[in-house]
Amino acid sequence: MNGRNWLVTDHGTCQELKAAEDEKILTTPYRLYQFLADLDSILDRFDDDTERLKRICPRVRRLMDDSPWLQLQYTFPDPQKGWSVSMLYDEPGYPITVQMVSWEGGRVSTIHNHATWGLVMLLDGEEKNTFWKRSPDAENLDRIERVGDRTFSSGDIICFLPDAIHCVEAMGEKPTISFNLYGMTIYDRRFVFDPKARTAKTF
């Protein structure tokens, strides 16, 4: 699936990310268990989250190309919540969570960070992301400031650093479907932000 790779930084900037294919993927077809083993190796070899994401991006694309069954492992959005999460892999003590996520068209998420590195590959639909950054002042330590936005389409991969802040809007009428991958979340650093009240509450 064609698309571009993007990185959202802790300061709310969204920049194109050049994938680093440091070794060839020799196995055909490329299966989920092989993908997870490759992630183990990447996490062991690289401490920097950006370097990790550069190497994970091409493997996600290969996984989606070789394992189309994964793209069908989602549930339609819950009509009350507006979204649904289908867990593909979540092993206790293992530092990676793999999900399929669907959003109902027109729904908008909270403004939040993830408190870990993350990667979202959009498989169907369009998704507008609005980016924010922390901008504290003497009276408001949790003040945030809007930086900009970008709309992503099927095939795009959006990577996030742990303190990147964003909200998501599913564009159009049909649901958006995405493959989501996250590292180990530090829950006391994961927040929902209110730019008007200038508050940050744990997720």
N, C-alpha and C positions, 0 to 999 in steps of 0.2 A: 504494500500500500504506500503510495507516494505521499509526501508531505514534508514539512520543514520542522526542524528541532529548535525549540526556544528555551531560554533560561530566564526565570524571574528571580532577581536578586533580593537580598534582605532590604535593599533600599527602594524596592518597587520598580526598578527598571526591567524592561523586557527586551532581551537581546537574542539574536540568533546564536545557536550553539552548534559548533562544528563537532560532529561525532569523531571519536578517536578509535579506529578499528586497530587495536594493538595486536590482535591475533585473529586469524581466520576461523570462522565457524565451519568445521569440517563435517559435522554430522548432518545427514539428510534422511528423513525430515528432522527438523529441530523441535524437540518435544519439551513439555513444561518441566519435567524433572531435570533435563539437561540445562535448561535456562536457569533454574534455581541453583544448580551446582556452579554454573558460571558466575552467578551473582555472589555466591560464597567466595569464590576466588577473587573477584573484583574488590569486595569489601575487605578482604584480608590484605590485598596488595596496595590499596589506595586509601588514605585517611581523608583526603580532601573531597568534599561532596561534589564539587563541580567536575573533578577528574573522574569520579565514579559515574556520574550521569553521562559524561561524554562516551563512556564505554558501554553503558547499559542501553543507550538509545538504539544502536544498530541491532542489538540482540532482541529488543522488544519488536522491532520491525520484522526481523526474521521469524520470531515466534508467531506473530500475527499472520505472516505469509504462509508458514508451514503448518500451522494448527488452526485452520478456520473454525473448528468446532468451538474454540474458546470464545469467538465472537458471538456465539449463540447462547452463552451461559449467563444470560441476564434475565431479570424480571422487569415487567413494565412498571413505571412509576406508581407508587402508592397514591391514590387520588386525594388523600388527606394531607400527607406530607409533601407530595409533589416530586418525590425521588425514591429510589430503591437501591440497595446495595446487595450484590450477590458475592459472597465470599468464596474465592477460588482456593486460597491457601492462607492459613493463619495458624501456625504451629507454636504452642507455648515455648518461650525461650528462644525462638528463632527471630532474627531481627528484620524480617521482611513480611509484609502483608500484601496479598494480591487480590484485587477486587474487580468486578464489573459494576459500573454505576450507570443508572439511567435517570434522566431528569425530564420532567414534563415540560413541554413547550411553554415559554413565557414565565417560568418560575425563576426566582432570584434567590441565591443563597445568602446566608449571613456573611458579614465581613470577618474573615478569620485567617489565622496562620495554621501551619500543621505541626510545628515544633519537631520536624524531622525533614530530611530530604524526601522529595516525592516526584513522581512522574505520572502524567496523564496523557494517554494517547486517545484522541478523539476518533471513534470508529464510524459514527453516523451523526448527522445533524451539524449545527453550528452553535458555537458557544462564545459568548462575550465575557471576557475577564476584565475586571476593573482592578487596578493595582494601587496600593496605598503604601505609605511608609510611616514609621514612628516619627513624630515631630513634637517631642515634649517641650513644655515651657515650665516656668517656675511654679505655676499654679495647677498645671494639668500634665502629670507625668505620663498619662495614657492617651494623650492627644495624637491623632493620626492625620495625615495629609494625603489627599488624592494625588497620584502621580500621573495616571493615564489609563488607557484601555486598549485592548486589541481583540479582534474577533478571529477565532480559530475554526478551521473546517476539518472535515474527515481526512485523516492521515497526518495531521499535525500532532507533534508531541510537545507538551508543555512541562518543563522541569522546574521544580521549586527548591530553593534553599530553605533551611528550617525556619527562618524568621520572615520569609516573604509573606506579605499580607495581600489577600485578594477576595473578591466576591465573584460569583459566577451567575450568568443569566443564559438560560437555554433559549436560543433564538428560534423564531418560527413556531409552527403549530405541532410538529411531530417531536417525539422525544429525542434527546441526545443520548448516545451510548458511548461509554468510554472504558478503557482498560486502565486501571489505577494501580500504582505500585508505590508503597511507602516503606521507609526504614523504621527504626525503633522510635516511637513517639515518646517525648519527654512531656508527660501530661500536665505538670505544673507550669509549663511554658506554652501550652496551647490555649489560645484565647479567642473569644468572640468580641469584636470591637464595636463600639457605638460612637461614631464620629460627632454626633450632636451632643450627647451627654459626656463625651470625652472619657469613656470608661473602657476597661478591658476586663472581662470576666472569664474564668476558666471554662473550657468547653464542656 
